Amino acid sequence: MEEFRELLKKHSLKATPQRLAVHKAMMELGHACADMVTEKIKEDGQAKVTVASVYNILTHMAMLGVYHHRMSANNKMYFDVNTFKHLHFYDQHNHVFKDVIDDELVTMIESHLSRKRVRGYKVEGFDVQLIGRPTKKKYTV
């Protein structure tokens, strides 16, 4: 949490109870939308927040590079605390994201992209998302 406070200070932002509560909830949840973070904060009784204020904080932190964001199939913006290179698996039945850590595949994609050109653009990164659903009912969240 101290590292987060320093980051806020670096960007001339106050470490408000709301910002701290959002970050604490995100660290516990990993991948979450504003509704999920708001619910977690309210459950923990950390601070008084609205979904709108949580969404604004998450979006601002994503702009600063603290979190990454991605759109789900149910049209909700989800945020991810892991900003290192990795893939995602999206469970379209339960609307849940899971990290897929596969350094070999990431290296293969980077290598392939380094040999390709997209006319008029410089490729700065990539985002791979696998989409599926549980194969058995017992795996639903």
Buried (B, 14 or more C-beta within 10 A) or exposed (E): EEEBBEBBEEEEBEBEEBBBBBBBBBEEBEBBBBEBBBBBBBEEEBBEBEBEBBBBBBBBBBEEEBBBBBEBEEEBBBBBBEEEBBBBBBBEBEBBBEBBEEEEEBEEBEEEEEEEEEEEEEEEEEEBBEEEEBEEEEEEE
